[in-house]
């Protein structure tokens, strides 16, 4: 029995290895250089130009933005689920009365979420868009929005 106890003591007294984490391979010297990395001076002017282009405001609405405004405003009034087509007449989306046309124009001009205001534009001269009729195509409406809208 004494042998068993002695054996246990020997096992209990074995030295445990201290674990260390290494970020470098063994026998490799660590680079202790604390100087910051050099940045290329050629990149800085290009970056400045890109940032200034983003900051500049856009002077006209894009075709896609005008299509979105026209589609969203017509659908809000009519509830139509019809697929958008620039050649489709407003009648095909359910615009049948002048009252609906005026409601669409009001949304285009005044609604901050689906009208021109969502792109930071406004329509001051409403003479072109106020002639909206059910016979207009979606493309005509979008083009009229584009020609009437100015940056806010």
Beta strands, then each sheet from edge to edge (+ up, - down):
strand 1: 121-123
strand 2: 149-151
sheet 1: 1+ 2-
end
